Amino acid sequence: MRVVKEAEKRRNEILDAAEDLFRRKGFDGTSTKDILDHVGIARGTLYYHFKSKEAIMDALIDRFSDRILSAAQEIAVDKRIPINERIVRVVMALNVSGGSGEEYKEHIHKPQNALMHQKIQKVILNEVPPILTGIIREGIEQGMFSTPFPYECMEMVVAYMNTVFDDDMVDMTDEERITRIQAFIFNLERLLGTESGSLMYIMEMFKSENGDSSSGK
């Protein structure tokens, strides 16, 4: 057991060092030697745990994704929370803004971290729709929503949010962003077959995300 614990500790030390270096120098700007020097280990020890620098990046993405997806899933299945509130809280749990998450968001958007950004987007597009779909199906059972395609609706929603509302993908003014949000909610209500205006509470989520309750910025 001690050997297993020591191996896990060493593995996490490597991941912590790599995360720090990727944040400061970018994935492309960090060499395996940089990681070796940072941790103070031999090359053989590094390759015992990870076969390549990309394997380290994948493990970092898995660690980060597990943390936020677990939090989102826990909220999604909590039937004590009203459905509309659950949808917002799940999305907010996936949001990396604020605190160390803001730093993480900033460094994955750097050009030298393009591959990491791409891999994280893939995780989001594959893992988030199923979480939201469970909530939508509950809403259908309760008569709140009406759609034969709950998963596909959520896939469209996540794909749109993960591109158009990604600061690195689409340039827009504050006014254009507000219009996009209004159009997004307008079309989401139709995708889900719910009453017009019933999802306008989502505007508050975007305002909260951007730290401005008056302009949506």
Buried (B, 14 or more C-beta within 10 A) or exposed (E): EEEEEEEEEBBEBBBBBBBEBBBEBBBBEBEBEBBBEBBEBEEEEBEBBBEEBEEBBBBBBEEBBEEBBEBBBEBBEEEEBEBBEBBBBBBBBBBBEEEEEEEBBEBBBBEBBBEBBEBBBEBBBEBBBEBBBBBBBBBBEEEBBEBEEBBEBBBBBBBBBBEBBBEBEEEEEEEEBBEBBBEBBEEBBEBBBBEEEBBEEBBEBBBBBBEEEEEBB
